[in-house]
Amino acid sequence: MSTTTFWPQVRRIALPAVISVVAVVGSIGSSNNQPDRRDADWLLVVLVLIGSVSLYWLRTHPVPVLWATAASSLVYMLREYGYGPVIFAFVIAVFAAIRAGHRSAGWIAIAALYTGHVLGRFVLGINDQNVYQILLVGTCFLVLGFLAELFRAHRDRVAAANKTREEEELRRAGEERLRIAQELHDVVAHHISLINVQASTALHLVDRKPEQAGPALSAIKDASKEALVELRSIVGILRQNDESAPRQPVAGLERLDHLITGTSRAGLEVHTIVHGDPRPLPTGLDRAAFRIIQESLTNIVRHAKATAATVRIQYGEESLVLQVDDDGESLTGPPHEGNGIIGMRERATALGGTLTASRTPTGGLRIVAHLPLEARVSGQADV
């Protein structure tokens, strides 16, 4: 027998074994020490063992065990053996049955045992109990039922709390997967877009003006290196052991100049305008602001026929406002919202902010994001 099955079997045997010893010894002792009760005999031992040994099947057959303990206890009491621990098995069976959801069976067994005890004594002519004693016994049985119900309610609350905690952990795991997916999308899309543009430039120049292809190839090298560094940093989040965290700094607005330099090398002239006093931001807000600007510039490089873009950052008292415009071809109507804009809006919404996409007066694309500074208290602050 393996260890995984040995100890559960031992625990299953331990309860009826302990109850059997306690009930048999206690019942024999109580019967022999109570002169007004029947002396202990072989039937007493049999009745006690029926109830206590049946507890072995308590987990698999709680209702049959409940009735076995009730029947043996009833016969024991009608035989007028001494008051003792014979009732222990019945009490345990009631708690187990009600906890397992067999509430009706538990209450019916309690009522049957009490009714059988009162009527049985009347039929057998045993009239040594007055009304007050009968009511006292009934009260004890009611208390037993209510205590079992309280125990069941407590177990249900614990189970519900555990289920809620598990669901919360699954929700957080899903949000973490979404966050990592967004990070991977932004990093890969931005750098691959820059590499694509520079590769096209290099292919165009390599035959006609090979001496001018060098800067484009250098930009490809830098963009690919930067992508690898950021990917390594993001993948480090997935580590499940005690390895040290990635030393690459988290992407934030302090890296904006580096982002604009790389984008400018792809042929897009980017101007930055800052309003207000720049100051440190919560990590989640700082990262989201950087990624929104990065994705906006990526969309311009990939989709807009633009030569210049303007990034405006306004540090307000209550919010951080980002605006990215491009001078792309003059178009009318609302812009098409692809995965890039949807992803940026999800980042803003997760922080309690908003993001809109519209046309500039000249027909280019304008992205405006309002990110509240109190986003640090949001449950999604790190998205």
matplotlib code that plots the C-alpha trace (Angstrom):
import matplotlib.pyplot as plt

x = [0.0, 1.4, 1.8, -0.9, -3.5, -2.0, -2.5, -6.1, -7.0, -5.5, -7.4, -10.6, -10.1, -8.9, -12.3, -14.4, -11.7, -11.3, -15.1, -15.6, -13.1, -14.4, -18.1, -17.7, -15.6, -17.7, -21.0, -20.0, -18.6, -21.7, -24.1, -22.3, -22.1, -25.7, -27.8, -31.1, -30.0, -29.7, -26.3, -24.0, -24.2, -23.2, -26.1, -24.8, -21.5, -23.1, -25.3, -22.4, -20.2, -23.0, -23.0, -19.3, -18.0, -20.5, -18.6, -16.0, -18.4, -19.3, -17.7, -19.1, -22.6, -23.5, -27.3, -27.2, -24.6, -26.8, -29.8, -27.5, -26.3, -29.9, -31.3, -28.6, -28.8, -32.6, -32.5, -29.7, -31.8, -35.0, -33.0, -32.3, -28.6, -26.6, -26.3, -22.9, -21.0, -23.1, -24.6, -21.2, -21.6, -25.0, -23.8, -20.9, -23.2, -25.7, -22.9, -21.5, -24.8, -25.9, -22.5, -22.7, -26.0, -28.4, -30.1, -33.6, -32.2, -30.3, -33.4, -35.6, -33.1, -33.1, -36.9, -37.2, -34.7, -36.5, -40.0, -39.0, -37.4, -40.5, -43.2, -41.1, -40.8, -44.6, -45.4, -42.9, -44.4, -41.3, -42.6, -39.7, -39.4, -41.6, -42.6, -39.7, -37.2, -38.9, -38.7, -35.0, -34.1, -36.0, -34.1, -30.8, -31.8, -32.8, -29.4, -27.7, -29.4, -28.8, -25.1, -24.8, -26.5, -24.1, -21.1, -22.5, -23.0, -19.4, -18.0, -20.1, -18.7, -15.2, -15.8, -17.3, -14.4, -11.9, -13.8, -13.9, -10.2, -9.5, -11.6, -9.8, -6.4, -7.6, -8.8, -5.5, -3.7, -5.8, -5.1, -1.4, -1.4, -3.2, -0.7, 2.2, 0.5, 0.0, 3.7, 4.8, 2.6, 3.8, 7.5, 7.4, 5.1, 7.2, 10.6, 9.6, 7.9, 11.2, 13.2, 10.8, 11.0, 14.8, 15.1, 13.1, 15.3, 18.5, 17.2, 16.4, 19.9, 22.1, 22.2, 21.9, 23.8, 25.4, 27.4, 24.1, 22.7, 25.0, 22.8, 19.7, 21.5, 22.8, 19.3, 18.1, 20.9, 19.9, 16.2, 16.7, 19.0, 16.5, 13.7, 15.7, 16.5, 12.9, 11.7, 14.1, 12.9, 9.2, 9.9, 11.6, 8.2, 7.3, 10.0, 8.5, 11.6, 13.8, 16.0, 16.9, 14.5, 15.6, 17.8, 16.4, 14.5, 10.7, 9.6, 8.5, 8.6, 12.2, 13.0, 10.9, 13.9, 15.4, 12.0, 11.8, 15.4, 14.8, 11.5, 13.2, 15.8, 13.0, 12.2, 9.5, 10.3, 9.0, 8.6, 8.0, 6.1, 5.8, 3.4, 3.6, 6.3, 7.5, 7.6, 7.8, 4.7, 3.4, 4.9, 1.8, 0.8, 4.4, 4.5, 1.0, 1.9, 5.1, 3.4, 0.5, 3.0, 5.1, 2.0, 0.8, 4.2, 4.2, 0.8, 2.1, 5.2, 3.2, 0.0, 0.1, 1.7, 3.2, 6.6, 6.2, 4.4, 4.0, 3.9, 2.3, 2.5, 0.7, 1.3, -1.9, -2.9, -5.3, -4.4, -1.7, -2.8, -1.1, -1.7, 0.0, -0.7, 0.6, 0.6, -0.6, -2.7, -5.9, -8.7, -12.3, -14.5, -13.6, -10.3, -10.3, -9.7, -7.5, -5.8, -3.3, -6.0, -8.0, -5.0, -4.1, -7.7, -7.6, -4.5, -6.1, -9.4, -7.6, -6.2, -9.6, -8.8, -10.0, -8.5, -10.0, -8.9, -10.0, -8.9, -6.7, -7.8, -5.5, -6.8, -4.1, -4.7, -4.9, -4.7, -5.6, -5.4, -6.4, -4.8, -5.8, -2.8, -4.7, -4.5, -2.0, -4.9, -6.4, -6.4, -5.0, -2.2, 0.5, -1.1]
y = [0.0, 3.4, 6.3, 8.2, 5.6, 4.3, 7.5, 8.2, 4.6, 5.0, 8.2, 6.4, 3.6, 5.8, 7.5, 4.3, 2.6, 5.4, 5.9, 2.1, 2.0, 5.1, 4.1, 0.5, 1.3, 4.3, 2.5, -0.5, 1.7, 3.9, 1.0, -0.7, 2.5, 3.4, 1.1, 2.2, 1.2, -2.2, -3.9, -4.2, -7.3, -8.6, -6.8, -3.5, -4.1, -5.1, -2.0, 0.3, -1.4, -1.1, 2.6, 3.2, 0.7, 2.0, 5.3, 3.6, 4.2, 7.7, 9.5, 7.2, 6.4, 9.1, 8.5, 4.7, 5.3, 8.0, 5.6, 2.8, 5.0, 6.2, 2.7, 1.3, 4.4, 4.0, 0.4, 1.2, 3.8, 1.7, -1.1, 1.3, 0.9, 3.5, 7.0, 7.2, 7.9, 5.7, 8.9, 10.0, 8.0, 9.5, 13.0, 12.5, 11.0, 13.9, 16.5, 14.5, 14.0, 17.7, 18.9, 16.6, 18.2, 15.6, 18.1, 16.5, 13.1, 14.6, 16.4, 13.3, 11.1, 13.5, 13.6, 9.9, 9.1, 11.6, 10.4, 6.8, 7.4, 9.1, 6.8, 3.7, 4.3, 5.0, 1.7, -0.3, 1.2, 3.0, 6.1, 7.4, 10.7, 13.7, 16.4, 18.6, 15.8, 15.0, 18.6, 18.8, 15.8, 17.4, 20.6, 18.8, 17.2, 20.6, 22.1, 19.2, 19.9, 23.7, 23.1, 20.8, 23.5, 26.1, 23.8, 23.2, 27.0, 27.6, 25.0, 26.4, 29.9, 28.6, 26.7, 29.8, 31.9, 29.4, 29.3, 33.1, 33.2, 30.7, 32.6, 35.8, 34.1, 32.9, 36.4, 37.9, 35.2, 36.1, 39.8, 39.0, 37.0, 39.9, 42.4, 40.3, 39.8, 43.6, 44.2, 41.6, 43.1, 46.6, 45.7, 43.4, 45.6, 48.7, 47.2, 45.0, 48.0, 50.0, 47.1, 46.7, 50.4, 50.4, 47.1, 48.6, 51.6, 49.5, 47.3, 50.5, 52.0, 48.9, 48.8, 52.5, 54.2, 51.4, 53.9, 55.3, 51.9, 51.7, 53.9, 51.9, 48.6, 50.2, 51.2, 47.6, 46.3, 48.8, 48.1, 44.3, 44.6, 46.8, 44.3, 41.4, 43.3, 44.3, 40.8, 39.3, 41.7, 40.8, 37.0, 37.3, 38.0, 34.4, 32.9, 30.7, 30.3, 32.5, 33.8, 37.4, 39.8, 41.3, 44.3, 46.1, 49.1, 49.0, 50.9, 54.5, 58.0, 58.4, 56.3, 58.6, 60.2, 56.8, 55.8, 59.0, 58.7, 55.2, 56.2, 59.2, 56.9, 55.1, 58.3, 59.8, 63.2, 63.3, 66.5, 66.4, 69.1, 68.9, 71.1, 71.3, 70.1, 66.6, 64.4, 60.8, 58.8, 55.5, 52.6, 51.4, 54.8, 55.5, 52.2, 52.7, 56.3, 55.1, 52.1, 54.3, 56.7, 53.8, 52.1, 55.5, 56.0, 52.4, 52.8, 56.0, 54.2, 51.2, 52.6, 56.4, 58.1, 60.6, 62.4, 64.0, 63.4, 65.5, 64.1, 66.3, 65.5, 67.6, 67.0, 68.2, 68.3, 65.3, 63.7, 63.1, 64.0, 62.4, 63.6, 62.2, 63.8, 62.9, 64.8, 61.8, 62.0, 64.1, 61.7, 62.2, 60.2, 58.4, 56.5, 52.7, 51.2, 48.1, 46.1, 48.8, 51.5, 48.9, 47.8, 51.4, 52.1, 49.0, 50.3, 53.6, 52.1, 49.8, 52.9, 54.6, 56.8, 57.3, 57.2, 58.6, 58.4, 61.1, 63.2, 66.3, 69.4, 68.5, 64.9, 63.0, 60.7, 62.1, 59.9, 61.6, 59.7, 61.1, 59.1, 60.0, 60.4, 58.5, 55.4, 54.2, 52.9, 51.0, 47.2, 47.4, 49.8, 47.6, 46.9]
z = [0.0, -1.0, 1.4, -0.5, 0.4, 3.7, 5.8, 4.6, 5.5, 8.9, 9.6, 8.4, 10.8, 13.7, 14.3, 14.7, 16.7, 19.2, 19.5, 20.0, 22.8, 24.6, 24.1, 25.2, 28.3, 29.2, 28.7, 30.7, 33.5, 33.6, 33.6, 36.5, 38.5, 38.2, 40.4, 39.0, 35.4, 33.8, 34.2, 31.3, 29.2, 25.7, 24.0, 25.4, 23.7, 20.5, 20.4, 21.2, 18.5, 15.9, 16.2, 16.5, 14.0, 11.4, 11.4, 9.2, 6.3, 7.3, 4.4, 1.7, 3.2, 5.7, 5.7, 6.3, 9.0, 10.5, 10.8, 12.1, 15.0, 15.6, 15.8, 18.1, 20.3, 20.6, 21.5, 24.0, 25.7, 25.8, 27.3, 30.2, 30.1, 32.0, 30.6, 28.9, 25.7, 23.5, 22.0, 20.6, 17.4, 16.7, 17.3, 14.9, 12.3, 12.6, 12.0, 9.1, 7.4, 7.7, 6.6, 3.5, 2.5, 3.9, 6.2, 6.0, 6.9, 9.8, 11.3, 10.6, 12.5, 15.4, 15.5, 15.1, 17.9, 20.3, 19.4, 19.6, 23.0, 24.4, 22.8, 23.3, 27.1, 27.2, 25.3, 27.4, 30.6, 31.6, 33.3, 35.4, 33.5, 34.1, 31.6, 32.5, 31.8, 28.5, 27.5, 28.6, 26.4, 23.4, 24.0, 23.9, 20.6, 19.2, 20.3, 18.5, 15.3, 15.4, 16.2, 13.2, 11.1, 12.4, 11.6, 8.1, 7.5, 8.6, 6.3, 3.4, 4.1, 4.2, 0.9, -0.7, 0.4, -1.0, -4.3, -4.5, -3.8, -6.5, -9.0, -8.0, -8.6, -12.0, -12.9, -11.9, -13.9, -16.9, -16.4, -16.1, -19.3, -21.1, -19.7, -21.0, -24.3, -24.6, -23.7, -26.3, -28.9, -28.4, -28.3, -31.3, -33.4, -32.8, -33.4, -36.3, -37.9, -37.6, -38.9, -41.9, -42.8, -42.5, -44.4, -47.3, -47.3, -47.3, -50.2, -52.1, -51.6, -51.7, -55.5, -56.3, -53.4, -51.4, -49.3, -47.9, -46.9, -43.9, -41.6, -42.4, -41.6, -38.4, -37.4, -38.1, -35.8, -33.0, -33.3, -33.2, -30.2, -28.4, -29.2, -27.8, -24.6, -24.0, -24.8, -22.4, -19.7, -20.4, -20.5, -17.2, -15.6, -16.5, -14.3, -11.6, -9.4, -7.3, -10.1, -9.9, -11.7, -15.0, -14.6, -17.7, -16.4, -16.9, -20.0, -19.0, -20.1, -19.1, -22.2, -24.5, -26.0, -26.9, -28.4, -30.5, -31.7, -32.9, -34.6, -36.3, -37.8, -39.6, -41.5, -39.3, -37.8, -34.3, -32.2, -28.5, -26.6, -22.8, -20.7, -17.0, -14.6, -15.4, -12.3, -11.3, -12.0, -10.6, -12.3, -14.0, -15.2, -16.4, -18.3, -19.9, -21.0, -22.7, -24.4, -25.7, -27.3, -28.6, -30.2, -31.7, -33.4, -34.5, -36.2, -37.9, -39.2, -40.4, -41.7, -42.2, -45.1, -42.8, -42.6, -39.2, -35.9, -32.7, -29.2, -26.6, -22.9, -20.3, -16.6, -14.9, -11.3, -11.6, -14.9, -17.5, -21.0, -24.0, -27.6, -30.7, -34.1, -37.6, -40.9, -42.9, -46.0, -45.7, -44.9, -43.8, -41.5, -38.3, -38.4, -38.6, -35.1, -35.4, -32.7, -31.9, -31.0, -29.1, -27.1, -26.2, -25.1, -22.9, -21.2, -20.6, -19.4, -17.0, -15.2, -15.1, -18.0, -21.6, -25.1, -28.3, -31.9, -34.3, -37.3, -37.1, -38.9, -41.8, -42.0, -40.1, -37.1, -33.6, -30.5, -27.1, -23.8, -20.4, -17.6, -14.0, -11.6, -8.9, -11.0, -8.5, -6.4, -9.3, -9.2, -12.7, -12.0, -13.4, -16.7]

ax = plt.figure().add_subplot(projection="3d")
ax.plot(x, y, z, "-o")
ax.set_aspect("equal")
plt.show()
